[in-house]
Amino acid sequence: MEKANINWGELGFNYQKVDKIYVSYWKDGKWDEGSLQDDDKISISVSATSLHYGQQCFEGLKAYTTKSGNIQLFRPDMNAKRLQNSCKRILMPEVPIDKFIDACLKVVEANEKYVPPYGTGATFYLRPFVIGTGDNIGAGPAPEYIFCVFGIPVGPYFKGGFNPVKMTTAKFDRAAPYGTGGVKVGGNYACGMLPHQIAVNDGFADCIYLDPETHTTIEEAGTSNFFGITKDNKFITPDSPSILPSITRNSLLTVARDYLGMEAIEGEIKIDDIDMFEEVGACGTAAVITPIGSITYNGKKHIFHSEEEAGPKITKLYNTLYGIQFGDIEAPEGWIVKLQKQCAK
Ligand SMILES: Cc1ncc(COP(=O)(O)O)c(C=O)c1O
């Protein structure tokens, strides 16, 4: 397969049209088979619920090229299940897990020339989403839906090295108690844009969200999950219904415990206890891990390891999970879905 003429190492995280997208329509109580199309535009009614009432949800996952040239997805079943949970929460029809994985593989296969080669650090990012469509002006569930998957090549996240960022706590909440923080719906991201912008204007990379009920425990780090590593080698990550259950976080719990011999704990992290951590980080599909060098809370800066270089334990976690995703380190059973096996026809 001849690759597209792209400078893979210089790619950022920007939209570009590739060859094919996948679209499936839900009407009269069922999904159609879905198909690939060349056009990257979809046409919907001006009255679609996704435009007015935020009845939409999405996912983000990546395809990786291994050293031997195979293309693989990392835990797509987890994204499929999370999309189902998002759909359930906002009264949209669920996409079956097999249909979700098949659509992702079809998009990767049809756009193989845009899937970055091994060694560039670049990946092919997939964005599946479900939106309410059809004619329906009332604030109720839509009569029709679209499930779409598109993909883009994206560059290596850490171009200038695996360096820590500075964060500050947010004055706003991204989620309400018993709200939609635990699912991946668009409204969560619209309301996060202002706090993110304020943090950036104040010289930080992003903001840390505290729990919406008491503002005493840590929930998320921007659009990533949060974790810390204590001096006695415990990997701790918050547990709360208003946190989006990150697939990277779930994977890091396994990596910390089974690959690095750490104690892996899901539990409350009080912002007042933050100094118990030697290293802290944010985790998500985009970067795997972003080391956090400092958190400013109530005017006081708390530094973890260093503001200039990533700590040794975070670096080990990062290298191990990155190695698993690119096929250099053996993955736990069921984590990898290879392209050719699924699409062999
Ligand atoms: C709010 C939020 N938290 C955490 C994550 C990280 O999740 P994942 O590791 O599944 O990418 C994401 C990204 O999807 C997110 O949007």
The ligand as a Gaussian input file, in Angstrom:
#p B3LYP/6-31G(d) Opt

LIG

0 1
 C      -13.511000      14.289000      29.670000
 C      -12.546000      13.221000      29.286000
 N      -11.912000      12.536000      30.245000
 C      -11.043000      11.559000      29.941000
 C      -10.754000      11.223000      28.637000
 C       -9.782000      10.143000      28.331000
 O      -10.444000       9.003000      27.891000
 P       -9.742000       7.947000      26.946000
 O       -8.561000       7.439000      27.704000
 O      -10.756000       6.890000      26.747000
 O       -9.353000       8.663000      25.724000
 C      -11.387000      11.908000      27.604000
 C      -11.142000      11.556000      26.201000
 O      -11.875000      10.781000      25.653000
 C      -12.303000      12.930000      27.934000
 O      -12.913000      13.602000      26.964000

